[in-house]
Amino acid sequence: MRDRSLRRGTDRIEDIAAWLLTVIGIVVLIVAAALGFEDHARGMERVRSDLAERVEATAVVLADPPDQIVEPASAAPFVSVPARWTDPAGVQHEGTIMAPSSILAGTEVHIWLDREGELARPPFSELSALLNALALAATVLALGGCAIGALWKALRRITTAHNARAWEREWARVGPEWTSQQPK
């Protein structure tokens, strides 16, 4: 068994801090997981709500998109085009939808409608719910890890400075004895 009396006080402080920071790290991990699961559950509720309020339909494009005079690299991937669709009640609607810029008149496009048959944004997806939850959990983990790392670095800087001052004081006390006994 080692003689604990030879250990510096700063060594004990670092040991305690390492254990505390490890426990804090475990808590951060648990909090990140809990927040991720909670966010995923909220996202899935949004998916269910969106799917209950919207219905997918098919629209027929009525005209080719207008020619765009733009550089090919900056061409918009989607353009507004006139279209016609029938809502779930059987009522026909005409309006403008967003479609790929390469679309031609007569092409069918999948759209989403609200309960009144009006255009609606696509529903929130299960993948989006999962990715949002993972992003939240990863952010909490990253921030927690950075905070723990910063605390450990600050503690090490303080203890190293304290040890250096202690060594200087001790050398000032014993150094003259050692250097006077050196053969010349």
C-alpha positions, -999 to +999 in steps of 0.1 A: +000+000+000+013+034-009+020+060+017-007+086+012+012+112+033+036+117+003+008+129-019+003+166-024-030+182-014-035+192-050-034+156-060-064+149-037-082+179-050-077+167-086-089+132-076-121+146-060-127+169-090-122+140-115-149+120-096-172+150-095-168+158-131-173+121-140-206+122-121-215+155-138-207+138-172-231+109-164-258+134-154-252+154-187-256+121-206-288+112-188-302+147-193-293+147-230-310+113-235-341+124-216-344+157-236-338+138-268-366+112-260-389+140-249-383+160-281-388+129-302-421+123-285-432+159-292-421+155-328-440+123-333-471+140-318-467+167-344-464+141-371-497+125-360-514+159-357-502+170-392-513+137-408-547+140-391-552+176-405-538+170-440-544+147-469-522+140-499-537+147-533-525+149-569-525+181-589-521+184-627-498+211-640-518+234-664-489+252-681-451+249-686-432+271-662-421+304-677-387+305-693-362+319-668-333+339-679-308+330-653-274+314-651-277+276-650-258+274-617-283+297-600-315+282-615-342+278-590-350+241-584-387+249-578-410+274-595-446+285-592-469+269-618-507+269-623-523+236-614-557+219-609-566+194-581-597+178-566-601+178-529-614+148-508-650+162-511-647+161-549-645+198-554-621+210-581-596+238-573-572+258-593-542+276-580-505+280-580-482+252-567-445+249-563-431+223-587-397+213-600-384+239-626-382+211-653-419+202-650-441+202-681-478+209-685-500+178-679-476+163-653-491+151-621-476+164-588-482+152-553-495+180-530-509+183-495-543+198-487-559+209-455-594+200-444-609+227-466-591+215-497-566+244-497-529+239-503-510+231-471-473+225-464-462+188-462-466+172-428-437+170-404-420+137-410-409+109-387-373+114-399-375+151-391-387+142-356-358+118-351-332+142-366-344+171-344-342+149-313-307+136-321-296+172-328-309+183-294-293+155-276-260+160-294-260+197-286-266+191-249-238+165-249-214+188-267-222+218-245-219+196-214-186+181-226-172+215-233-182+228-199-167+197-182-135+200-202-132+237-194-137+231-157-110+204-158-086+226-177-091+255-153-086+232-123-054+218-138-041+253-145-048+263-109-032+232-093-002+233-117+004+270-108+000+261-071+025+232-074+050+253-092+049+280-065+053+252-038+083+238-057+099+272-059+094+278-022+108+243-014+138+248-037+145+282-022+147+264+012+167+233+002+185+245-029+214+262-012+222+231+008+223+209-023+243+234-044+269+240-016+276+202-014+282+198-052+318+191-061+335+220-078 
